[in-house]
Amino acid sequence: MPGMVLFGRRWAIASDDLVFPGFLELFLRVLWWIGILTLYLRYRRKLDCVGGALLSNYLIVLMVLLAVIICTVSAIVCVSMKAGLSSPLLWLPLSLSLTHWGGKWLHIPLLVPVTWIVMIQASYLMASRQQLQACGKPESTSCAVALGKTTILELLFRDTDLVPSDIAAGLTLLHQQQDNTRIRQEPDAVISHSPGPSQDDLDAELENCHHYMQFAAAAYGWPLYIYRNPFTGLCKIGGDCCRNRIAEHDLVGGDGLRCHFGSILQTTGLQYRDFIHISFHDKVYELPFLVALDHQREAVVVSVRGTMSLQDILTDLSAESETLDVECEVQDCLAHKGISQAARYVYQRLINDGILSQAFSIAPEYRLVIVGHSLGAGAAALLGIMLRSAYPQVRCYTFSPPRGLLSKSLHEYSKNFIVSLVLGMDVIPRLSVTNLEDLKKRLLRVVAHCNKPKYKILLHGCWYELFGGDPNNFPIELDGDNQGNLTQPLLGEQSLLAHGSPTYSSSDSPLDSPTKYPPLYPPGRIIYLEEEGPSGRFCCPASRYRAKWSHESEFSKILIAPKMLTDHMPDILMRALDIVVSDRAACVSCPVQGGATVDMA
């Protein structure tokens, strides 16, 4: 439902959002009414003292008003369950006044301040949200910080008349529709056997990914290491936090480097002398990175850190495309603007500060390997493209890279030296501006064709996400033009956009008009760790994965799943890699399974 307009403002709640808060308020007020009634019936014969009549009248009036409020809230809940328009805020001043003066007269000192503190906090949160929505252009620092703290979905749907609960309901419906579509297509699925990388190549690249993922994780420093080792991590790196060593090489650029350096040593297993440069300098478009000598693989490894701060979020949000200035025979050189500038910063540090020259002066026979996870994966891919003219043997391993990174020409060019690894339902390798617009259109369409109350959708969705169920049992009508027959849709297509959206042309329908952003693609060849069996849920046992080569078209749409965020976490990816590599090593003498099928288009 559209957001309610009250006191001249549009609030981020709709009239059908009052079901669950209404039931909670009913429960508390009924308990309150029963308690007051019990107190009155028990002591009514002892109210013949001075002031007893006043107290008796107060309790009676309080019970009557509570009964009226209970009836009103019950009516509001009933109307809200039918997507009606009502608001309990009209009864709030009377309830607050009675609570304030009654609590003060009965000498209950905590009741008054707690009541007002709760109301002040609620008012502050609602006012803050309205101020954020009123924040226009992101040029100012305050607006940029506000945008950094908002979610991508909130930015995406800010030009619609949807409230957050509508978006949650729409995502729930999309997930069930997605599972239902997959089940219907599976019997008719055709496995492609187009020529592609060999099985031996897949095994070798999996081993490389398993090895270099340690460097990508090390770039996150001590927070990730402590998270992965909550009981022993602090003890292992505690000594390095207090120790002041004299660097053999140029270990410059990071405040608080000692604790970070201890975790890096523990994660990579390298020695202190193997590191050339470590930087934890972190600003917008300027990412931390490290340079180390990997004697086991005879490589100079450059590892770029992924998203870990507000500055990194702002870099992620600079999702416009810009021309990438590189020395390669590619005509269409477009790339993600924020990640491109971050890669340019690392490139200038490596070249202008002589970091790579120093590394290859120590090990001239080694080759260059660039790795990264998430935002660091995108920067590593662009950095590899920038450095390939000077280092033709460069190799890049990018873990969970963003999809909206490279133009089609650069994507094809990057297949020669970049390998990307994607786990399960990870949303980031499917995330781009065009895919977000596609998600927006799909969500608006499924919400507009929904004919069930929102509270039922959310309850059913919670059960489905936690315990599974029949995905065919979802309340939408997408076959045919049935919208005119719907009795209580969440939102009609005629009111999809609350404001003029610059994303769509004015002459087209908002659901059919093309996006104005050019499509961008992930880097390199893609190894996909696909979850075996049904889509995992939080209550299911540990997942098993199979590795295969995949085409970028398999990640051309954002999928909704319980693990779409957790599959992006570096510790989950490392655990999955351990499982896949160990399983493939154990089955080295087994015949080729379906999981090793080459699926290159």
Summary of the structure (lengths in Angstrom):
residues: 601
radius of gyration: 29.2
end to end distance: 42.3
largest distance: 100.4
contacts: 1885
relative contact order: 0.11
helix: 52%
strand: 12%
